């Protein structure tokens, strides 16, 4: 930070912002992490930001888009606080009013979250109050700050009763903002307050973690499935370098959702309501759900935001109750053609009722890869529906299944320009070689994955430069609901080469080479990789 007086003023504003955020965290331990101002405002941004900007963030940051949003929000807050402090040097009430406006934004953001109550306003109010007090203490204290180079020298202030004013005016009429002793005291105050705010904020974050559901999740004992998953056939995983494994580890499974903090849902209090246009509403506890017959299936899930060649896709072994059985018990009424899955944080997805009852392995899942669902992937329960993109089917932390119609309700993403229906498109990807790889001339194993859930992949072809398409070898797979690995032996010659891949599904339809962006219903095109052969 610049040691000029203007720099000191800006530093005072940034310190006030740090104090505000740090003070709000321990309060949010009591009211819930979603009420913390940074999280609440970030969630509001997620809801209102233009869709092209949101897709740009996902394309650039991928699974780290939420981290990027929070960091960006914090940086904007710091910049705004610095500007407010510069204004407050001349007009303190304007700076305090700006902090009040920030606090009001935090209150509004917290109170508009799903399930919020009046207590959720407390973190923003507490943080705003302490932030304003910090700014007032810096700018009305004994240190004279002259932020404008063209301003006349600031006259010395009258001493405040009980306050130390040493260094308020340097010898010879020099403003105290340029006095090294006063500046050191100022910076010492900044360091103390920033350190205290950091400790308080991190302590609040730690306490919030202690209030999480990790222990409850670890205590869950999943029942054995009455219908186990098929055995993965030998050779389904080619175990090649750079090639994605056939079964994606839970820790490496992609995560795309709107939750800036992971919902912590206690399985002891969790309930699932199946209601709306049904003849017999159903209400289940977690114990009720675990007591029902379970099936286990391998299912590949894909995000509609996955670019051609992207990694927002994974294959896992899911354990759960068939949604079809739950809906049959509820008895959908005539015309109830949509099932709205509603998350504990208010997010919704709309799934065609017919799809959930057509015999596919659509599950209300409680397990993933042999363990209870990770919190990041929906613990205690989520929806898993083969053949549909996640935005219309994969509701995590689900608490409601509401029967309605597409004519009567638009789920979260539909008003934002996405298609109400999201069947997965046939796609393929080259995992090896990677872009910018430098290869030795001679035999090179080209490999990747292809998927066409509910239809299955019947053929994968690879093309080098403008040569004819060559058919690749498909590895065995568990079912049409999972991706398949493929490989092709290439006799590479020196030079720079362009490799492309395309897949054909079991209906005989070959994926199109026409390039289309992810919106409104999934990207299309052939994945292309450029490789250099020495």
Secondary structure, 3 states (H helix, E strand, C coil): CCCCHHHHHHHHHHHHHHHHHHHHHHHHHHHCHHHCHHHHHHHHHHHHCCHHHHHHHHHHHHHHHHHHHHHHHHHHHHHHHHHHHHHHHHCHHHHHHHHHHHHHHHHHHHHCCCCCCHHHHHHHHHHHHHHHHHHHHHHCCCCCCCCCCCCCCCCCCCCCCCCCCCCCEEHHHEEHHHCHHHHHHHHHHHHHHHHHHHHHHHHHHHHHHHCCCHHHHHHCCCCCCCECCCCCCCCCCCCCCCCCCCCCCHHHCCCCCCCCCCCCCCCCCCEEEEEECECCCEEEEHHHHHCCCCEEEEEEEECCCCCCCCCCEEEEEEEEEEHHHHHHHHCECCCCCEEEEEECCCCEEEEEHHHHCCCCCCEEEEEECCEECCHHHCCCCEEECCCECHHHCCCCCEEEEEEECCCCCCCCCHHHCCCCCCECCCEEEEEECCCCCEECCEEEEEEEEEECCCCCEEEEEEEECCCCCEECEECCCCCCCCCEEEEEEEEECCEEEEEEEEEEECCCCECCCCCECCCCCCCECCEEEEEEEC
